Amino acid sequence: MHGQDARLVYVTAPSLAEAESLAQLAVVRRLAACANILPGMRSLYWWQGRLERADEVVLLLKTTKALAGELTRVLAEAHSYDCPCVVVLPIEGGHPAFLDWIAAETAERE
């Protein structure tokens, strides 16, 4: 794979519990090889015409180009927000063995 098919999915969640639930959903279904949960984020954003502030949790998921769409759909359906932040970013490069690991851990199992 070596980068061109690897994707990083950035998600925000309202709580550590929800971020862990979303992470488990993604990894157990093998839609992501790995999830990193980063609590303690403070967000400022516009929502329905008002400036909002919230404590949130960042969820970073490693997946493949082929699975990014399905992962996005599953996360959006399971998320508590009306309009969850789920964005897919290409991974341009990195440690080849790690990128191969992403592909291997998200490969379809028999």
Secondary structure as UniProt FT lines:
FT   TURN            2..5
FT   STRAND          6..13
FT   HELIX           16..28
FT   TURN            29..30
FT   STRAND          34..47
FT   TURN            48..49
FT   STRAND          50..64
FT   HELIX           65..78
FT   STRAND          86..90
FT   HELIX           96..105
//
